[in-house]
C-alpha cells in the first residue's frame, strides 16, 4: 500500500463534489468552534480507496468513537471510476486521542478498505514542512511568499532560495533575505548542465520544492533522485502564447480572460496534476502594464493557495 504525503492537493475537488459541513448539522445552542475549548486540536484526514458502501460511516465512527467531531467533509466519487476520495476536517482532544493511536485507527481503516492513500495531519502538533524555493529572474512570486512567511501566513519553513539568476548584494531581494536569515544560492547554468547535482545537495532535507517562476526544466533524473513533490506555477496563457513576452502576445491578441495554474511537476512539461487554478477578466481598458500586473497577482495568489493546500 502506497501512503503518500499529499493531503489536499492530490485529491480532486471538482465542482459538484459533496461537501458536508457540521455547521449545518448543529442544534440550537451548540457550537463547533474549537476555540471555545482550548483542549481541542484541529486534524485533517485525506483518504482514497475503492468505492464501496459504508466508507463514510466507518470514517465518522472512527473519529466520533475517540471523542472527535467532524467539522467538514469533502467527498467525491468520479463517474465510472469507482474510486472514493474524502478529506475530513475534525477537532479532537489529544488527551483522549493520542497521535499514535490516531495513526493506528486510520491504518485499520486503510486495511479495511484497501486504501491507496490515507494521510492524517495535525498541523499544530507537527513540524512545519521544510521547503526550498527555486526562482529565476522574475521575483514577484518569491517576494510574495517571503512576505507571507514573514507574517506567519505561510505554514512552512523556508530553508533556502536557489536561483540561476545572480542578484547583487544591494538588490531588495537579497537584502530582504538577509533580514530574514534565509540563504540565497546562485547556481549559474551552462550549456553543459543545469547544476542539478548541486541543487539536490541543497534540498535533501526538504519535504517538497516550490518553483516560483523558475525558468529551467528539471530533468526526469532530478525528479526521480529527489523523490518528493515539486510544485510549479505558470501563467494561464499557455499553450497559445509561448516563448518570450507571453503577456504582450496575449495583450496584443486582445485576450479577455487570463489565469494562472499551479501543478505538480512531472517529466512531461507542464502536464502534471493540477493543484489550483485562478482566472480574471481583462478588457480594452487595461494597458499592458495593468494586464501584466493582474497576471502576476494571479500567479502569486494561485501559488500561495497551492502551498497552503499541500
C-alpha positions in Angstrom: 0.0 0.0 0.0 1.4 3.3 -1.0 0.8 6.0 1.6 1.8 9.4 0.1 2.3 12.7 1.9 0.0 14.7 -0.3 -3.0 15.8 1.7 -5.5 18.1 0.0 -3.7 18.7 -3.3 -3.7 15.2 -4.6 -7.4 14.7 -4.1 -9.6 16.1 -6.9 -12.2 18.6 -5.8 -14.3 19.2 -8.9 -17.5 21.2 -9.0 -20.3 19.0 -7.8 -18.4 17.1 -5.1 -20.3 16.6 -1.9 -19.3 19.0 0.9 -20.8 18.3 4.3 -20.4 20.9 7.0 -21.3 20.3 10.6 -22.2 24.0 10.7 -25.5 22.8 9.1 -25.8 19.8 11.5 -25.7 21.5 14.9 -28.7 22.1 17.0 -29.7 25.3 18.7 -27.2 26.4 21.3 -24.5 24.0 20.1 -21.1 25.2 18.7 -18.4 23.6 16.7 -15.9 26.3 17.2 -12.7 24.7 18.5 -11.6 27.9 20.1 -14.4 27.5 22.7 -12.4 24.7 24.2 -8.6 25.3 24.4 -8.1 21.5 24.6 -9.4 20.8 21.1 -7.0 20.5 18.3 -7.6 20.6 14.5 -6.8 17.5 12.5 -7.1 16.6 8.7 -7.5 13.2 7.2 -7.4 12.5 3.4 -8.5 9.1 2.1 -8.5 7.4 -1.3 -9.8 3.8 -1.7 -12.0 1.7 -4.0 -15.6 2.8 -3.6 -17.8 0.5 -1.6 -20.8 1.2 0.7 -20.2 2.2 4.3 -16.9 4.2 4.0 -18.3 7.4 5.3 -20.0 5.6 8.2 -16.7 4.0 9.2 -14.7 7.2 8.9 -17.3 9.1 11.0 -17.3 6.2 13.6 -13.5 6.2 13.8 -13.4 9.9 14.7 -16.5 10.0 16.9 -15.5 6.9 18.9 -12.5 8.8 20.1 -14.4 11.9 21.0 -13.6 13.8 17.8 -16.1 16.0 15.9 -16.1 16.3 12.2 -16.4 20.0 11.2 -16.4 19.5 7.4 -16.0 16.7 4.9 -15.4 16.8 1.2 -16.4 13.6 -0.6 -16.2 12.7 -4.2 -16.5 9.6 -6.4 -15.6 10.2 -10.1 -18.1 9.0 -12.6 -17.3 5.5 -13.9 -14.1 5.2 -11.9 -15.4 3.7 -8.7 -12.8 5.4 -6.6 -13.7 7.1 -3.3 -12.0 10.4 -2.2 -12.5 12.2 1.0 -11.0 15.0 3.1 -12.2 15.4 6.6 -11.5 18.3 8.9 -12.1 17.5 12.5 -11.4 18.6 16.1 -10.3 16.3 18.9 -8.8 16.3 22.4 -5.2 15.0 22.3 -5.6 13.9 25.9 -8.3 11.4 24.8 -6.9 10.5 21.4 -3.1 10.4 21.1 -1.3 10.9 17.8 0.0 7.4 17.9 -3.5 5.9 18.5 -4.9 8.1 15.7 -2.3 6.6 13.2 -3.3 3.1 14.3 -7.0 3.8 14.0 -6.8 5.3 10.5 -4.4 2.5 9.5 -7.1 -0.1 10.4 -9.5 1.8 8.1 -6.9 1.7 5.3 -6.6 -2.1 5.6 -10.4 -2.5 5.9 -11.0 -0.6 2.6 -7.7 -1.4 0.7 -6.8 2.3 0.6 -4.4 3.6 -1.9 -3.8 6.7 0.2 -4.5 7.6 3.8 -2.9 10.7 5.3 -3.5 12.3 8.6 -2.1 15.7 9.7 -2.3 17.6 12.9 -0.7 20.9 11.9 -0.3 22.5 15.3 1.3 19.4 16.8 3.7 18.5 13.9 6.7 20.2 12.4 6.1 22.5 9.5 7.1 21.2 6.1 10.5 22.4 5.0 10.7 23.8 1.5 13.3 25.3 -0.8 12.2 27.8 -3.4 13.7 27.8 -6.9 13.4 31.1 -8.9 14.8 32.8 -12.0 14.8 36.5 -12.8 11.2 37.3 -12.1 10.8 37.6 -8.4 7.1 38.6 -7.8 6.1 35.1 -6.6 9.2 34.8 -4.5 8.7 38.2 -2.7 5.1 37.4 -2.1 6.0 34.0 -0.5 8.6 35.7 1.7 6.2 38.3 2.9 3.6 35.6 3.7 6.3 33.6 5.6 7.4 36.7 7.5 3.8 37.5 8.5 3.2 33.9 9.7 0.6 33.3 7.0 2.6 30.7 5.1 2.7 27.5 7.2 6.1 26.2 6.1 9.8 26.7 6.9 11.8 28.1 4.0 15.3 26.6 4.1 16.9 28.4 1.2 16.4 30.1 -2.1 18.1 28.7 -5.2 18.4 30.7 -8.4 20.1 30.6 -11.8 20.0 34.5 -11.7 22.7 36.4 -10.0 21.2 39.1 -7.7 23.6 41.7 -6.5 24.1 42.4 -2.7 22.2 45.7 -2.9 19.1 44.3 -4.5 15.9 44.4 -2.4 15.5 40.6 -2.6 19.0 39.9 -1.2 18.6 42.5 1.5 15.2 41.1 2.4 16.6 37.5 2.6 19.5 38.7 4.8 17.0 40.3 7.2 15.0 37.1 7.3 18.1 34.9 7.7 17.3 32.8 4.6 20.4 31.7 2.5 20.5 32.5 -1.2 22.3 30.2 -3.6 23.2 31.4 -7.1 23.9 28.4 -9.4 24.8 29.6 -12.9 23.5 27.3 -15.6 25.6 26.5 -18.6 25.3 24.6 -21.8 26.9 21.6 -20.1 24.4 21.4 -17.3 21.8 23.0 -15.0 23.7 22.3 -11.8 21.1 19.7 -10.7 23.6 17.7 -8.6 24.3 20.8 -6.6 20.6 21.6 -6.3 20.0 18.0 -5.0 22.7 18.6 -2.3 20.9 21.7 -1.1 17.4 20.3 -1.0 18.0 16.8 0.6 16.4 17.8 3.9 13.3 19.5 2.4 9.8 18.0 2.3 8.9 19.5 -1.1 10.1 22.1 -3.6 8.4 25.2 -5.0 9.2 26.6 -8.4 8.4 30.3 -8.1 8.8 31.2 -11.8 11.9 29.0 -12.2 12.5 29.0 -15.9 14.6 25.9 -16.1 13.1 22.4 -16.9 14.0 19.9 -14.2 15.1 16.6 -15.7 13.5 13.2 -15.1 16.7 12.1 -13.4 16.5 15.0 -11.0 12.8 14.3 -10.2 13.5 10.6 -9.6 16.6 11.4 -7.5 14.7 13.9 -5.3 11.8 11.6 -4.9 9.4 14.1 -3.4 6.8 16.6 -4.7 7.7 19.7 -6.7 5.1 22.4 -7.1 5.2 24.8 -10.1 3.3 27.9 -11.1 2.8 29.4 -14.5 0.6 31.9 -16.2 -2.6 30.7 -17.8 -1.6 31.9 -21.3 -0.1 28.6 -22.3 -0.2 26.9 -24.8 -1.4 29.7 -27.1 1.3 32.2 -26.2 4.7 30.6 -25.7 8.3 31.9 -25.6 9.3 35.4 -24.7 6.9 38.1 -23.6 3.8 35.9 -23.5 1.8 38.7 -21.7 2.5 41.1 -24.5 1.5 38.5 -27.1 -1.8 37.9 -25.3 -2.4 41.6 -24.8 -1.8 42.3 -28.5 -4.2 39.5 -29.4 -7.0 41.0 -27.3 -7.2 38.2 -24.8 -10.1 38.9 -22.4 -9.6 36.1 -19.8 -6.2 35.5 -18.1 -5.3 33.0 -15.4 -2.7 31.0 -13.5 -2.1 27.3 -12.9 -0.3 25.6 -10.1 0.6 21.9 -10.6 2.9 19.1 -9.6 6.0 18.8 -11.8 6.4 15.6 -13.9 8.8 14.7 -16.6 6.3 15.9 -19.2 6.5 19.7 -19.4 3.6 21.5 -17.7 1.5 18.3 -17.7 1.5 17.3 -14.0 -1.7 17.0 -11.8 -3.3 20.4 -11.3 -3.5 21.7 -7.7 -5.1 25.1 -8.2 -6.2 27.4 -10.9 -7.4 31.0 -10.9 -8.8 33.4 -13.6 -9.7 37.0 -14.0 -11.2 39.1 -16.8 -9.3 41.9 -18.5 -10.7 44.4 -21.0 -9.8 47.0 -23.6 -9.5 49.4 -20.7 -6.3 47.6 -19.5 -3.0 48.7 -20.8 0.0 46.4 -21.0 1.2 47.3 -17.5 -2.2 46.6 -15.8 -2.5 43.5 -17.9 0.8 42.1 -16.6 0.1 43.2 -13.1 -3.2 41.3 -13.0 -1.5 38.2 -14.4 1.3 38.4 -11.8 -1.2 38.9 -9.0 -3.0 35.7 -10.1 0.3 33.8 -10.1 1.1 34.9 -6.6 -2.4 34.0 -5.2 -2.5 30.7 -7.0 0.9 29.6 -5.8 0.2 30.5 -2.2 -3.1 28.7 -2.2 -1.5 25.6 -3.6 1.2 25.6 -0.9 -1.4 26.0 1.8 -3.5 23.2 0.3 -0.5 20.9 0.4 
